[in-house]
Amino acid sequence: MASGCFELVPGVVWQSVDDGVMLLDVAKGQYYELNPSGARMFELVLNQPSLDNVERELLAEFRVGSEQIKPDLLELLQTLLEANLIRPVQSAESPP
């Protein structure tokens, strides 16, 4: 069962690497690379139950203001969603 606010789209795999995360869309044969800060954001959205939790964790880890974290997080999410790499997790109460 997914525990984050987003999950990988079926057919997408990822791997941590020394300098970030590599994602592969198997169906398209396309690779995507995230730098270390993007990789941390990615890992948190897969493991935290809400974007508020993700933002709080990032603020604590990176010691920068919300005015810097929030736009970067939203930009990453938009990019990953548009590339069809992640999708929002539906709660048990939500219809499929």
ABEGO torsion letter per residue (X at the ends): XBABABBBBBGBBBBBBAAEBBBBBAAAGBBBBBBAAAAAAAAAAAABABAAAAAAAAAAAAGBBAAAAAAAAAAAAAAAAAAGABBBBBBAABBX
